[in-house]
Amino acid sequence: MKLHVHEWGTGERVALLVHGLMSDHRAWRRVGPALAERGYRVIAVDLRGHGRSPRGEGTTPAEKYSPALFAEDLVDTLPAGAELAIGHSLGGLALLDAVERLKPARAVYSDPAWRFAKAEGVDPRLFVEFKHASGGQIAALNPRWEQVDVEVELATLAVWDSDSALGLWAHHADSGLPAAPAVPSLVQLADRSFLVDPQDAAVLRGRGFEVRTVPGAGHTVQRDDFDGFMASLEGWI
């Protein structure tokens, strides 16, 4: 599937951005311009079922959405050989599955959802219900967000197909952490990440990933602490 893309900048170096569940390219509203200022042509996708990209095809959520389909869409849409690829949460899961085919020079996985089905207390029905969250609820859950990010979240939820959450859980069987990075890779974690715990982080370091934590940041690191997000990428961008 060809995905909708949004671009910033006209630099010779290419950076790819892949958002998380319930979001779209607008989640990178500050990151895209910041990378463009550093000389990148930045390409951000809307994953299937998100933003302006097509919905999945089929009669059930499992037919329409799966980790493999999200990854295949990236390969169908994005150029191979980029200098940099960043995937957040679901985007980190999709990027991991696509990285050997996309072959970026460097990959950054921001609080990746590699083991999402094992995250304590996470139920896909909660995401379905959250589609109808109010601005007040979003702000209360994300007290460090700017008001514009709350407004962006409302806009992205309005066009998000909540079957994507149900489809992911229908397919997911936890296969563990990646055995090794396919390209030089940074794992950027939220403070007290609920997706990658300290034991998992230690395993990833032992397998050749660099792991950095952004102190105080929540799961959507770039919106919770933009400055901390960018600082943690030093040496990678």
C-alpha positions in Angstrom: 0.0 0.0 0.0 1.2 3.5 -0.9 0.9 5.8 2.1 0.3 9.5 2.4 3.5 11.4 3.1 4.4 14.8 4.3 7.8 16.4 3.7 9.9 19.2 5.2 13.1 20.6 3.8 15.0 20.0 0.6 18.4 18.8 1.9 20.5 16.2 0.2 20.3 13.9 3.3 17.0 12.0 3.8 15.3 11.3 7.1 12.3 9.1 7.5 9.7 9.5 10.4 7.2 6.9 11.4 4.6 7.8 14.0 2.8 5.6 16.6 -0.6 4.2 17.1 -3.6 6.7 16.9 -1.4 9.4 15.4 -0.1 10.5 12.0 2.7 12.7 10.5 1.5 15.7 12.6 3.0 14.1 15.7 6.4 15.2 14.2 5.3 18.8 13.8 8.5 20.1 15.6 10.9 17.3 14.8 10.4 17.5 11.0 11.3 21.2 10.8 14.2 20.7 13.2 15.7 18.0 11.1 15.1 20.1 7.9 17.1 22.9 9.5 20.0 20.4 9.9 20.0 19.7 6.2 17.6 16.8 5.8 14.8 16.2 3.4 12.3 14.8 5.9 9.6 12.3 4.9 6.9 11.4 7.4 4.3 8.8 6.6 0.7 8.3 7.8 0.5 4.6 8.5 -2.4 2.6 7.1 -5.6 3.5 9.0 -4.1 6.8 10.1 -4.3 10.3 8.8 -4.8 10.6 5.1 -3.5 7.1 4.2 -5.9 4.4 3.0 -7.7 2.1 5.5 -6.8 -1.5 5.6 -8.8 -3.9 3.4 -10.7 -6.9 4.7 -13.7 -7.8 6.8 -12.0 -8.1 10.2 -9.4 -6.0 12.0 -6.9 -8.8 11.8 -7.2 -8.9 8.0 -6.8 -5.1 7.7 -4.0 -4.5 10.1 -0.9 -6.5 11.2 2.7 -5.7 12.0 3.8 -7.2 8.7 1.4 -5.1 6.7 2.5 -1.9 8.4 6.1 -2.8 7.6 5.3 -3.7 4.0 3.7 -0.3 3.5 6.8 1.4 4.6 8.9 -0.5 2.0 6.3 0.3 -0.7 6.3 4.0 0.1 9.7 5.1 1.4 13.0 5.4 -0.4 15.8 2.9 0.5 19.1 4.1 1.7 18.1 7.1 3.8 20.6 8.6 6.2 18.2 8.3 9.1 15.0 6.6 10.1 13.1 7.2 13.3 10.1 5.2 14.4 8.0 5.9 17.5 6.1 3.1 19.3 4.1 1.3 16.6 6.3 3.1 14.1 9.3 1.5 15.9 7.7 -1.9 15.5 7.0 -1.3 11.8 10.5 0.1 11.2 12.2 -2.9 12.8 10.4 -5.2 10.4 11.2 -3.0 7.4 14.7 -1.9 8.3 16.6 -4.6 6.4 14.7 -3.7 3.2 14.9 0.1 3.7 18.6 0.0 4.7 18.9 3.4 6.4 22.4 4.3 7.5 21.1 4.8 11.1 17.8 3.8 12.9 16.3 5.3 16.0 13.6 3.4 17.8 11.7 5.8 20.2 10.0 3.9 23.0 9.3 1.1 20.5 6.3 -1.2 20.9 8.3 -4.4 20.3 6.6 -6.2 23.2 3.4 -4.3 23.4 1.2 -7.3 24.2 3.1 -7.9 27.4 2.8 -4.3 28.6 1.0 -4.5 31.9 -2.6 -3.2 31.9 -2.7 -2.5 28.2 -5.9 -3.6 26.5 -6.7 -2.8 22.8 -10.2 -1.8 23.8 -8.7 1.1 25.8 -7.4 2.5 22.5 -10.7 2.1 20.9 -12.4 4.0 23.7 -9.7 6.7 23.7 -10.7 7.6 20.1 -13.5 9.6 21.7 -11.4 11.3 24.4 -11.9 15.0 25.1 -9.3 17.7 25.0 -9.4 17.8 28.7 -8.8 14.1 29.1 -5.9 14.3 26.7 -4.3 17.3 28.5 -4.8 15.5 31.9 -3.0 12.4 30.7 -0.2 14.5 29.1 0.4 17.5 31.4 3.7 18.4 29.7 2.1 18.8 26.2 1.6 22.1 24.6 -2.0 23.0 23.8 -1.3 22.6 20.1 -0.3 19.0 20.7 -3.7 18.4 22.4 -5.4 19.9 19.4 -3.3 17.7 17.0 -4.2 14.6 19.1 -7.9 15.4 18.8 -7.6 15.9 15.0 -5.6 12.7 14.5 -8.0 10.6 16.6 -10.9 11.9 14.5 -9.5 10.3 11.4 -7.9 7.2 12.9 -9.4 3.7 12.3 -9.5 2.1 15.7 -9.6 -1.3 14.0 -5.8 -0.9 13.7 -5.4 -1.4 17.5 -7.7 -4.5 17.5 -5.8 -5.9 14.4 -2.4 -5.6 16.1 -3.4 -7.5 19.2 -5.1 -10.2 17.1 -1.8 -10.9 15.3 0.8 -10.3 18.0 2.7 -13.1 19.6 5.6 -11.9 21.6 8.7 -13.1 19.9 11.1 -11.4 22.2 13.6 -8.6 21.6 15.5 -8.2 18.3 18.6 -10.4 18.3 20.9 -7.7 16.8 20.6 -4.3 15.0 20.4 -4.6 11.3 22.0 -1.1 11.0 23.5 1.1 13.7 20.6 1.6 16.0 19.6 3.8 19.0 16.8 2.8 21.3 15.4 6.0 22.9 13.3 5.4 25.9 10.8 7.3 27.9 11.5 7.6 31.6 10.2 4.4 33.2 9.1 3.1 29.9 6.2 0.6 30.1 7.3 -1.0 26.8 11.0 -1.6 27.4 11.9 -2.3 31.1 15.4 -2.0 32.6 16.0 -5.7 32.1 15.1 -5.5 28.4 17.2 -2.4 28.0 20.2 -4.3 29.4 19.6 -7.1 27.0 19.4 -4.7 24.1 22.7 -3.1 25.1 24.3 -6.5 25.2 23.0 -7.2 21.7 24.6 -4.1 20.2 21.9 -1.4 20.5 22.7 1.9 22.1 20.1 2.7 24.7 19.4 6.2 26.0 16.6 7.4 28.4 15.1 10.9 28.3 14.6 11.8 32.0 11.1 12.8 32.9 9.6 12.1 29.4 6.5 10.2 28.8 5.8 7.6 26.0 5.5 10.2 23.2 8.9 11.6 23.9 9.0 14.2 21.2 5.9 15.9 22.4 6.5 15.4 26.1 10.0 16.9 26.0 11.1 18.1 22.6 14.4 19.5 23.8 15.2 16.3 25.6 14.2 14.3 22.5 16.5 16.2 20.3 19.4 16.2 22.8 19.2 12.4 23.1 19.8 12.1 19.4 23.2 13.8 19.6 25.6 11.8 17.4 22.8 10.2 15.5 21.4 13.1 13.5 
